Protein backbone atom coordinates (compact mmCIF):
# COMPACT_ATOMS: atom_id res chain seq x y z
CA UNK A 1 0.00 0.00 0.00
CA UNK A 2 1.20 3.44 -0.74
CA UNK A 3 0.56 6.78 0.92
CA UNK A 4 -2.47 7.51 -1.29
CA UNK A 5 -4.75 4.87 0.15
CA UNK A 6 -3.63 1.87 -1.88
CA UNK A 7 -4.65 3.21 -5.28
CA UNK A 8 -2.37 2.62 -8.22
CA UNK A 9 -1.80 5.79 -10.17
CA UNK A 10 -0.48 6.00 -13.69
CA UNK A 11 -1.37 6.18 -17.34
CA UNK A 12 -3.63 3.96 -19.34
CA UNK A 13 -2.34 0.58 -20.42
CA UNK A 14 -0.16 0.91 -23.50
CA UNK A 15 0.13 4.66 -23.11
CA UNK A 16 3.87 4.54 -22.67
CA UNK A 17 6.00 7.50 -21.80
CA UNK A 18 5.43 10.77 -23.57
CA UNK A 19 7.07 10.76 -26.98
CA UNK A 20 7.23 6.97 -27.20
CA UNK A 21 8.79 5.99 -30.51
CA UNK A 22 6.86 2.70 -30.69
CA UNK A 23 3.62 4.54 -31.48
CA UNK A 24 4.81 5.50 -34.95
CA UNK A 25 5.27 8.85 -36.58
CA UNK A 26 2.60 11.48 -36.42
CA UNK A 27 1.33 12.82 -39.73
CA UNK A 28 2.38 16.35 -40.55
CA UNK A 29 -0.52 18.63 -39.68
CA UNK A 30 -1.85 22.03 -40.64
CA UNK A 31 -4.24 24.19 -38.62
CA UNK A 32 -7.15 25.88 -40.39
CA UNK A 33 -9.26 28.67 -38.91
CA UNK A 34 -13.03 28.76 -39.32
CA UNK A 35 -15.43 31.61 -38.43
CA UNK A 36 -19.17 31.44 -37.75
CA UNK A 37 -21.76 34.21 -38.09
CA UNK A 38 -21.81 34.75 -34.31
CA UNK A 39 -18.13 35.72 -34.26
CA UNK A 40 -16.75 32.46 -32.89
CA UNK A 41 -13.41 31.18 -34.11
CA UNK A 42 -12.18 27.60 -34.13
CA UNK A 43 -9.00 26.07 -35.47
CA UNK A 44 -9.08 22.32 -36.06
CA UNK A 45 -5.97 20.70 -37.44
CA UNK A 46 -5.86 18.36 -40.43
CA UNK A 47 -3.24 16.08 -41.90
CA UNK A 48 -1.40 17.91 -44.68
CA UNK A 49 -2.48 15.36 -47.30
CA UNK A 50 -6.16 15.42 -46.19
CA UNK A 51 -8.68 17.56 -48.08
CA UNK A 52 -9.67 20.70 -46.15
CA UNK A 53 -13.47 21.10 -45.88
CA UNK A 54 -14.98 24.46 -46.84
CA UNK A 55 -17.46 24.36 -43.93
CA UNK A 56 -17.00 23.21 -40.34
CA UNK A 57 -19.49 23.00 -37.49
CA UNK A 58 -18.73 25.65 -34.87
CA UNK A 59 -18.00 23.82 -31.58
CA UNK A 60 -19.33 26.81 -29.60
CA UNK A 61 -22.80 27.26 -31.10
CA UNK A 62 -23.30 24.50 -33.69
CA UNK A 63 -23.72 26.86 -36.65
CA UNK A 64 -21.82 26.37 -39.90
CA UNK A 65 -18.43 28.07 -39.97
CA UNK A 66 -16.42 29.09 -43.03
CA UNK A 67 -12.85 30.08 -43.74
CA UNK A 68 -13.60 33.71 -44.71
CA UNK A 69 -13.78 35.82 -41.55
CA UNK A 70 -15.44 38.75 -43.35
CA UNK A 71 -18.16 36.59 -44.95
CA UNK A 72 -19.06 33.71 -42.61
CA UNK A 73 -21.85 31.38 -43.73
CA UNK A 74 -25.34 32.48 -42.80
CA UNK A 75 -27.35 30.62 -40.22
CA UNK A 76 -29.20 27.65 -41.64
CA UNK A 77 -32.95 27.85 -41.31
CA UNK A 78 -34.12 25.06 -39.07
CA UNK A 79 -37.39 23.56 -40.20
CA UNK A 80 -39.85 23.27 -37.32
CA UNK A 81 -40.99 19.82 -36.24
CA UNK A 82 -43.94 18.60 -38.26
CA UNK A 83 -46.61 16.37 -36.85
CA UNK A 84 -48.06 13.42 -38.73
CA UNK A 85 -51.17 15.48 -39.38
CA UNK A 86 -49.11 18.26 -40.98
CA UNK A 87 -47.59 15.78 -43.43
CA UNK A 88 -51.04 14.38 -44.24
CA UNK A 89 -52.37 17.88 -44.89
CA UNK A 90 -49.54 18.48 -47.36
CA UNK A 91 -50.62 15.42 -49.37
CA UNK A 92 -54.41 15.70 -49.13
CA UNK A 93 -56.85 18.50 -49.78
CA UNK A 94 -59.73 19.18 -47.38
CA UNK A 95 -62.21 17.65 -49.84
CA UNK A 96 -60.08 14.46 -50.12
CA UNK A 97 -59.92 14.27 -46.33
CA UNK A 98 -63.70 14.65 -46.07
CA UNK A 99 -64.24 11.77 -48.52
CA UNK A 100 -61.80 9.52 -46.65
CA UNK A 101 -63.38 10.38 -43.30
CA UNK A 102 -66.88 9.58 -44.54
CA UNK A 103 -65.69 6.23 -45.96
CA UNK A 104 -64.02 5.31 -42.67
CA UNK A 105 -67.10 6.31 -40.65
CA UNK A 106 -69.35 4.28 -42.94
CA UNK A 107 -67.19 1.18 -42.39
CA UNK A 108 -67.32 1.68 -38.62
CA UNK A 109 -71.08 2.16 -38.56
CA UNK A 110 -71.87 -0.75 -40.89
CA UNK A 111 -73.49 -3.71 -39.15
CA UNK A 112 -71.10 -6.57 -38.58
CA UNK A 113 -72.26 -9.93 -39.44
N, C-alpha and C positions, 0 to 999 in steps of 0.2 A: 504494500500500500504506500502511496506517496502522500505528500502533504496536502493534496487537493481532494481528499476524500476517496481515494481509490480509483478515480476516473483516469482512463488513458486518454491523453490528449495528443493530437497529431493531425496529419493530413489524411485525405481519403486514400484508400488502397490504390496503389499504382500511380499516385500523384507524383512521387519522386521529388527530389529537390528542385528548387527553382532553376530553370535553365537546363534541365536534364536533356542530354543529347540523344537519348534513346527515343524520344518522342518524335523525332524527325524535324525537318526544317519547316519553318512557317513560310507560307506564301507571302510574297511581297505585296504590300497593301497600299491603298490610296484612300484618303478620306475625302468625302464629298459633302458639301453643305447643301441643305434643303431649307426652304422658307415657306411657311404657311401664311394664309391671309390674316391670321390673328397676331402675326409678328413673332411667332416662335421660330427658333432655329435649332436644327439637329444636324449632326454630322456623322452618319454611319460610315464605316470603312468597308471597302470591297477589295477583293483580290485584284491585282493589276490586270490579269487576263479576263476577268469577269465583265460582262456587259453592265454598264451603269444605267439603272432605270431613270426615266425622265421624271416620274412621280414617286413619292415616298409617303407613307402615312405618318403624320406628325405624332410622335409619342406623347406629346403634351395634351393635345385636344382631339386627336383622331381625324382631323381634316386632311385633305390631300396637300402635300407640300411639293414645291417645284424648285428648280435650281436657280431661277431668276429672282433675286431679292426684290427688284422693283415691280415685277409682275407675277406675284404668286398666284397659283390656281384659285379660282373662285370656289366658294363653298358649294358642295353638291347638295342639290335639293333632295331631301329625304321624303320619300313617298309615305304618307300616313298609312297605318295599318288598315286593311280593308277586311270587313266581315264577309262571311259567306254570302249574306244577303246582298251586299254591295256588288259582288262578282256576278250574282244571278241577275241583278238589275241591269248590269252592263250588257248581258246577253239577251235578255227578254224585254219586250215592251210591256206596258201595263195591260194592253188588250190580250197579249199572249199569256200573261200571268193569270188574268181573269178566266180565260178558257181552261187553263190547266187546273186552276183551283176548283172550278165547277165540275170538271171531270173527276177529280179526286174526291170531292164531296159526294158526287153521285155514286161512286164505288163504295164509299163508306156507308151511305144510307140504303143501299140496295139490300133487299132481304137475302139472307144467307140460306142456302138450302140445297 
